[in-house]
């Protein structure tokens, strides 16, 4: 069983929120993550939500669905971006599932927050 660690606590910046996701995003964790992300996003008036996958070592298609569903739910004016290591598994999953075409993916959090 996977336990959700504390690192997915949001870090707020003016009009922007950075959420660091856990080391595993899969069928077991995705529903709780979705609920947490939605509650954080709805509680704030966001222009930008960055989902940080740089510490995520495993992600299956449920992670791609999670990102896609969050993007659809938080339609404009909130922009959803992802930070994922280029050689990491999450980045490959986003490419294979086509989510990368719809959601901007950056190599690190700093680039995702400032671009």
Backbone as a printed PyTorch tensor [residue, N CA C, xyz], in Angstrom:
tensor([[[  0.8350,  -1.1690,   0.0000],
         [  0.0000,   0.0000,   0.0000],
         [  0.8850,   1.2390,   0.0000]],

        [[  0.5070,   2.2160,  -0.7850],
         [  1.2550,   3.4550,  -0.8810],
         [  0.6280,   4.4980,   0.0400]],

        [[  1.4610,   5.1660,   0.8100],
         [  0.9910,   6.2350,   1.6740],
         [  1.3760,   7.5610,   1.0570]],

        [[  0.4820,   8.5170,   1.1110],
         [  0.7720,   9.8280,   0.5580],
         [  1.5990,  10.6230,   1.5510]],

        [[  2.8020,  11.0030,   1.1640],
         [  3.6490,  11.7720,   2.0710],
         [  3.2080,  13.2300,   2.1180]],

        [[  3.7250,  13.9520,   3.0660],
         [  3.4050,  15.3630,   3.2390],
         [  3.8830,  16.2660,   2.1040]],

        [[  4.8810,  15.8850,   1.2720],
         [  5.3840,  16.8400,   0.2890],
         [  4.3430,  17.3690,  -0.6840]],

        [[  3.1580,  16.7770,  -0.7590],
         [  2.2000,  17.3230,  -1.7090],
         [  1.4100,  18.4820,  -1.1200]],

        [[  1.8680,  19.0160,  -0.0020],
         [  1.3070,  20.2260,   0.5620],
         [  1.6050,  21.3840,  -0.3880]],

        [[  0.6230,  22.2350,  -0.6610],
         [  0.8510,  23.3120,  -1.6270],
         [  1.8130,  24.3720,  -1.1260]],

        [[  2.5860,  24.9010,  -2.0470],
         [  3.4220,  26.0700,  -1.7810],
         [  2.8310,  27.2080,  -2.5930]],

        [[  2.4160,  28.2530,  -1.9000],
         [  1.7310,  29.3580,  -2.5630],
         [  2.6740,  30.4920,  -2.9060]],

        [[  2.4590,  31.0240,  -4.0780],
         [  3.1110,  32.2240,  -4.5460],
         [  1.9720,  33.1170,  -5.0420]],

        [[  2.1760,  34.3910,  -5.2380],
         [  1.0680,  35.2510,  -5.6570],
         [  0.3640,  34.7490,  -6.9220]],

        [[ -0.8880,  34.3200,  -6.7900],
         [ -1.6640,  33.8480,  -7.9290],
         [ -1.2560,  32.5020,  -8.4700]],

        [[ -0.2690,  31.8740,  -7.8200],
         [  0.2550,  30.5930,  -8.3070],
         [  0.3720,  29.6250,  -7.1430]],

        [[  0.1910,  28.3470,  -7.4480],
         [  0.3850,  27.3040,  -6.4410],
         [  1.2080,  26.1850,  -7.0550]],

        [[  2.1680,  25.7130,  -6.2790],
         [  3.0080,  24.5740,  -6.6700],
         [  2.6510,  23.4070,  -5.7730]],

        [[  2.2280,  22.3020,  -6.3740],
         [  1.9210,  21.0800,  -5.6290],
         [  2.9340,  20.0130,  -5.9980]],

        [[  3.6920,  19.5420,  -5.0230],
         [  4.6400,  18.4600,  -5.2450],
         [  3.9190,  17.1440,  -5.0280]],

        [[  3.8950,  16.3100,  -6.0560],
         [  3.1870,  15.0360,  -5.9810],
         [  4.0920,  13.9610,  -5.3920]],

        [[  3.4930,  12.8890,  -4.8730],
         [  4.2660,  11.8550,  -4.1840],
         [  5.1200,  11.0180,  -5.1460]],

        [[  5.9800,  10.1530,  -4.5980],
         [  6.8530,   9.3170,  -5.4300],
         [  6.1100,   8.3440,  -6.3470]],

        [[  4.8780,   7.9930,  -5.9970],
         [  4.0900,   7.0840,  -6.8350],
         [  2.7210,   7.6870,  -7.1060]],

        [[  2.3580,   7.7360,  -8.3830],
         [  1.0230,   8.1800,  -8.7840],
         [  0.4430,   7.0400,  -9.6080]],

        [[ -0.5160,   6.3520,  -9.0220],
         [ -1.0800,   5.1750,  -9.6820],
         [ -2.5480,   5.0200,  -9.3130]],

        [[ -3.0960,   3.8590,  -9.6020],
         [ -4.5100,   3.5900,  -9.3510],
         [ -4.8850,   3.7910,  -7.8840]],

        [[ -3.9770,   3.4910,  -6.9870],
         [ -4.2670,   3.6260,  -5.5510],
         [ -4.2210,   5.0730,  -5.0710]],

        [[ -3.3480,   5.8770,  -5.6290],
         [ -3.1520,   7.2320,  -5.1160],
         [ -3.8890,   8.3100,  -5.9090]],

        [[ -4.1730,   8.0590,  -7.1700],
         [ -4.7360,   9.0950,  -8.0380],
         [ -6.0700,   9.6710,  -7.5380]],

        [[ -7.0230,   8.8690,  -7.0840],
         [ -8.2910,   9.4710,  -6.6320],
         [ -8.1220,  10.4390,  -5.4590]],

        [[ -7.2900,  10.0870,  -4.4940],
         [ -7.0610,  10.9930,  -3.3580],
         [ -6.2920,  12.2270,  -3.7820]],

        [[ -5.3490,  12.0610,  -4.6900],
         [ -4.6100,  13.2150,  -5.1980],
         [ -5.5360,  14.1680,  -5.9430]],

        [[ -6.4070,  13.6140,  -6.7640],
         [ -7.3580,  14.4410,  -7.5120],
         [ -8.2130,  15.2640,  -6.5450]],

        [[ -8.7420,  14.6180,  -5.5280],
         [ -9.5690,  15.3210,  -4.5470],
         [ -8.7750,  16.4300,  -3.8550]],

        [[ -7.5390,  16.1460,  -3.5160],
         [ -6.6940,  17.1380,  -2.8420],
         [ -6.3720,  18.3100,  -3.7700]],

        [[ -6.0180,  18.0140,  -5.0030],
         [ -5.6860,  19.0610,  -5.9630],
         [ -6.8960,  19.9570,  -6.2190]],

        [[ -8.0550,  19.3520,  -6.3930],
         [ -9.2780,  20.1240,  -6.6490],
         [ -9.6230,  20.9970,  -5.4530]],

        [[ -9.4950,  20.4600,  -4.2490],
         [ -9.8210,  21.2640,  -3.0680],
         [ -8.8620,  22.4390,  -2.9130]],

        [[ -7.5880,  22.2230,  -3.1830],
         [ -6.6020,  23.3110,  -3.1110],
         [ -6.9040,  24.3650,  -4.1740]],

        [[ -7.1630,  23.9230,  -5.3930],
         [ -7.3910,  24.8590,  -6.4970],
         [ -8.6720,  25.6640,  -6.3050]],

        [[ -9.7000,  25.0390,  -5.8010],
         [-10.9620,  25.7510,  -5.6050],
         [-10.9130,  26.6970,  -4.4130]],

        [[-10.0540,  26.4410,  -3.4610],
         [ -9.9500,  27.2890,  -2.2740],
         [ -9.1870,  28.5790,  -2.5700]],

        [[ -8.4830,  28.6190,  -3.6800],
         [ -7.6740,  29.7870,  -4.0410],
         [ -8.1010,  30.2860,  -5.4150]],

        [[ -7.9100,  31.5390,  -5.6490],
         [ -8.1440,  32.0880,  -6.9910],
         [ -6.8100,  32.0240,  -7.7330]],

        [[ -6.6490,  30.9800,  -8.5040],
         [ -5.3600,  30.7290,  -9.1410],
         [ -5.3400,  31.1910, -10.5880]],

        [[ -4.2120,  31.7140, -10.9700],
         [ -3.9350,  31.9190, -12.3900],
         [ -3.1150,  30.7560, -12.9220]],

        [[ -2.3230,  30.1410, -12.0030],
         [ -1.4030,  29.0870, -12.4180],
         [ -1.3010,  28.0070, -11.3420]],

        [[ -1.4480,  26.7730, -11.7620],
         [ -1.2390,  25.6130, -10.8910],
         [ -0.1410,  24.7700, -11.5200]],

        [[  0.9430,  24.5540, -10.7730],
         [  2.0510,  23.7250, -11.2570],
         [  2.0510,  22.4260, -10.4630]],

        [[  1.9760,  21.3190, -11.1770],
         [  2.0510,  19.9900, -10.5650],
         [  3.4830,  19.4950, -10.7240]],

        [[  4.1540,  19.3200,  -9.6040],
         [  5.5690,  18.9380,  -9.6000],
         [  5.7150,  17.4190,  -9.5510]],

        [[  6.1790,  16.8580, -10.6660],
         [  6.4320,  15.4170, -10.7620],
         [  7.9250,  15.1070, -10.7390]],

        [[  8.7570,  16.0660, -10.3560],
         [ 10.2010,  15.8430, -10.4050],
         [ 10.6720,  14.8100,  -9.3870]],

        [[  9.9040,  14.5870,  -8.3290],
         [ 10.2560,  13.5610,  -7.3420],
         [  9.4600,  12.2800,  -7.5190]],

        [[  8.5860,  12.2570,  -8.5140],
         [  7.7550,  11.0850,  -8.7700],
         [  8.5720,  10.0790,  -9.5780]],

        [[  8.7270,   8.8880,  -9.0320],
         [  9.5330,   7.8480,  -9.6900],
         [  8.6740,   6.8590, -10.4690]],

        [[  7.4090,   6.7020, -10.0690],
         [  6.5070,   5.7990, -10.7840],
         [  5.1890,   6.5070, -11.0450]],

        [[  4.7370,   6.4090, -12.2780],
         [  3.4320,   6.9400, -12.6440],
         [  2.8770,   6.0800, -13.7610]],

        [[  1.6370,   5.6320, -13.5950],
         [  1.0010,   4.8770, -14.6700],
         [ -0.0190,   5.7810, -15.3680]],

        [[ -0.8580,   5.2040, -16.2010],
         [ -1.8060,   6.0130, -16.9680],
         [ -2.7960,   6.7560, -16.0770]],

        [[ -2.9880,   6.3000, -14.8520],
         [ -3.8720,   7.0270, -13.9370],
         [ -3.3260,   8.4120, -13.6280]],

        [[ -2.0270,   8.5460, -13.5820],
         [ -1.4160,   9.8590, -13.3860],
         [ -1.6900,  10.7870, -14.5600]],

        [[ -1.6310,  10.2410, -15.7710],
         [ -1.9460,  11.0320, -16.9590],
         [ -3.4170,  11.4500, -16.9470]],

        [[ -4.2900,  10.5290, -16.5680],
         [ -5.7240,  10.8550, -16.4530],
         [ -5.9400,  11.9340, -15.4010]],

        [[ -5.2330,  11.8350, -14.2970],
         [ -5.3340,  12.8130, -13.2220],
         [ -5.0090,  14.2160, -13.7450]],

        [[ -3.9020,  14.3580, -14.4350],
         [ -3.4870,  15.6600, -14.9520],
         [ -4.4760,  16.1740, -15.9880]],

        [[ -4.9060,  15.2940, -16.8750],
         [ -5.8840,  15.6740, -17.8940],
         [ -7.1940,  16.1330, -17.2550]],

        [[ -7.6710,  15.4030, -16.2540],
         [ -8.9320,  15.7460, -15.5950],
         [ -8.8250,  17.0590, -14.8250]],

        [[ -7.6950,  17.2900, -14.1730],
         [ -7.4830,  18.5540, -13.4580],
         [ -7.4930,  19.7080, -14.4450]],

        [[ -6.8220,  19.5480, -15.5630],
         [ -6.7830,  20.6080, -16.5790],
         [ -8.1810,  20.9240, -17.1030]],

        [[ -8.9590,  19.8900, -17.3630],
         [-10.3220,  20.0990, -17.8630],
         [-11.2060,  20.7740, -16.8260]],

        [[-11.0550,  20.3890, -15.5720],
         [-11.8710,  20.9700, -14.5090],
         [-11.5270,  22.4350, -14.2760]],

        [[-10.2450,  22.7480, -14.2880],
         [ -9.7850,  24.1100, -14.0100],
         [ -9.5910,  24.8900, -15.3040]],

        [[-10.6170,  24.9280, -16.0940],
         [-10.5200,  25.6410, -17.3580],
         [-10.1740,  27.1130, -17.0990]],

        [[ -9.8600,  27.8610, -18.1440],
         [ -9.4170,  29.2410, -17.9470],
         [-10.3300,  29.9730, -16.9710]],

        [[ -9.7460,  30.8250, -16.1480],
         [ -8.4530,  31.4870, -16.2700],
         [ -7.2910,  30.7440, -15.6130]],

        [[ -7.5140,  29.5670, -15.0230],
         [ -6.4260,  28.8400, -14.3680],
         [ -5.6720,  28.0070, -15.3930]],

        [[ -4.3610,  28.2130, -15.4580],
         [ -3.5060,  27.4210, -16.3400],
         [ -2.8410,  26.3220, -15.5220]],

        [[ -2.8120,  25.1180, -16.0680],
         [ -2.1550,  23.9900, -15.4110],
         [ -0.8730,  23.6820, -16.1690]],

        [[  0.2170,  23.5850, -15.4090],
         [  1.5200,  23.2080, -15.9710],
         [  2.0800,  22.0580, -15.1530]],

        [[  3.0160,  21.3310, -15.7500],
         [  3.6570,  20.1910, -15.0960],
         [  5.1650,  20.3850, -15.1400]],

        [[  5.8140,  20.0480, -14.0360],
         [  7.2790,  19.9770, -14.0020],
         [  7.6460,  18.5060, -13.8710]],

        [[  8.4030,  17.9890, -14.8350],
         [  8.8020,  16.5760, -14.8330],
         [ 10.1890,  16.4490, -15.4390]],

        [[ 10.9990,  15.5910, -14.8460],
         [ 12.3450,  15.3600, -15.3710],
         [ 12.2450,  14.7580, -16.7760]],

        [[ 13.0180,  15.2750, -17.7400],
         [ 12.9040,  14.8100, -19.1220],
         [ 13.1290,  13.3070, -19.2960]],

        [[ 14.0320,  12.7290, -18.5030],
         [ 14.3280,  11.2990, -18.6330],
         [ 13.4830,  10.4400, -17.7020]],

        [[ 12.6270,  11.0510, -16.9320],
         [ 11.8490,  10.3150, -15.9380],
         [ 10.6450,   9.5990, -16.5240]],

        [[ 10.1670,   8.6240, -15.7910],
         [  8.9960,   7.8560, -16.2100],
         [  7.7520,   8.7310, -16.3680]],

        [[  7.4660,   9.6650, -15.4600],
         [  6.2760,  10.5010, -15.6650],
         [  6.2930,  11.2550, -16.9940]],

        [[  7.4390,  11.7530, -17.3770],
         [  7.5380,  12.4650, -18.6480],
         [  7.2220,  11.5430, -19.8240]],

        [[  7.7220,  10.3220, -19.7790],
         [  7.4390,   9.3480, -20.8510],
         [  5.9620,   8.9930, -20.8920]],

        [[  5.3420,   8.8350, -19.7190],
         [  3.9070,   8.5180, -19.6660],
         [  3.0970,   9.6600, -20.2770]],

        [[  3.4720,  10.8980, -19.9800],
         [  2.7510,  12.0450, -20.5340],
         [  2.8920,  12.1190, -22.0470]],

        [[  4.0360,  11.7180, -22.5720],
         [  4.2250,  11.6840, -24.0250],
         [  3.3780,  10.5770, -24.6430]],

        [[  3.4740,   9.3760, -24.0910],
         [  2.7610,   8.2270, -24.6590],
         [  1.2470,   8.3820, -24.6170]],

        [[  0.7320,   9.0300, -23.5920],
         [ -0.7190,   9.1890, -23.4650],
         [ -1.2440,  10.4200, -24.1980]],

        [[ -0.3450,  11.2660, -24.6790],
         [ -0.7550,  12.4560, -25.4130],
         [ -1.0830,  13.6560, -24.5270]],

        [[ -0.9770,  13.5110, -23.2350],
         [ -1.2890,  14.6190, -22.3300],
         [ -0.3150,  15.7710, -22.5380]],

        [[  0.8890,  15.4550, -22.9140],
         [  1.9100,  16.4890, -23.1100],
         [  1.5210,  17.4730, -24.2180]],

        [[  0.6850,  17.0490, -25.1500],
         [  0.2120,  17.9650, -26.1980],
         [ -0.7110,  19.0350, -25.6280]],

        [[ -1.4390,  18.7030, -24.5650],
         [ -2.4460,  19.6080, -24.0100],
         [ -1.9850,  20.4000, -22.7990]],

        [[ -0.9890,  19.8720, -22.0950],
         [ -0.5070,  20.4970, -20.8650],
         [  0.9780,  20.8090, -21.0340]],

        [[  1.3820,  22.0580, -20.8160],
         [  2.8030,  22.3840, -20.9260],
         [  3.6220,  21.6430, -19.8620]],

        [[  4.7170,  21.0130, -20.2910],
         [  5.5890,  20.2690, -19.3830],
         [  6.9690,  20.9230, -19.4140]],

        [[  7.4820,  21.2320, -18.2270],
         [  8.7800,  21.8790, -18.0650],
         [  9.7370,  20.9390, -17.3620]],

        [[ 11.0320,  21.1750, -17.5340],
         [ 12.0580,  20.3150, -16.9470],
         [ 12.2140,  20.5060, -15.4530]],

        [[ 11.8280,  21.6590, -14.9300],
         [ 11.9390,  21.9050, -13.4910],
         [ 10.8620,  22.8920, -13.0470]],

        [[ 10.7080,  23.0170, -11.7490],
         [  9.6580,  23.8450, -11.1640],
         [  9.8860,  25.3260, -11.4340]],

        [[ 11.1310,  25.7520, -11.3850],
         [ 11.4220,  27.1680, -11.6070],
         [ 10.9690,  27.6090, -12.9980]],

        [[ 11.2510,  26.8110, -13.9940],
         [ 10.8310,  27.1420, -15.3510],
         [  9.3110,  27.1290, -15.4770]],

        [[  8.6600,  26.1780, -14.8460],
         [  7.2040,  26.0900, -14.9090],
         [  6.5360,  27.2740, -14.2370]],

        [[  7.1260,  27.7750, -13.1820],
         [  6.5460,  28.8970, -12.4480],
         [  6.7920,  30.2440, -13.1040]],

        [[  7.8720,  30.3600, -13.8400],
         [  8.2350,  31.6750, -14.3770],
         [  7.9470,  31.8690, -15.8550]],

        [[  7.7460,  30.8290, -16.6010],
         [  7.5350,  30.9670, -18.0620],
         [  6.2050,  31.6020, -18.3790]]])
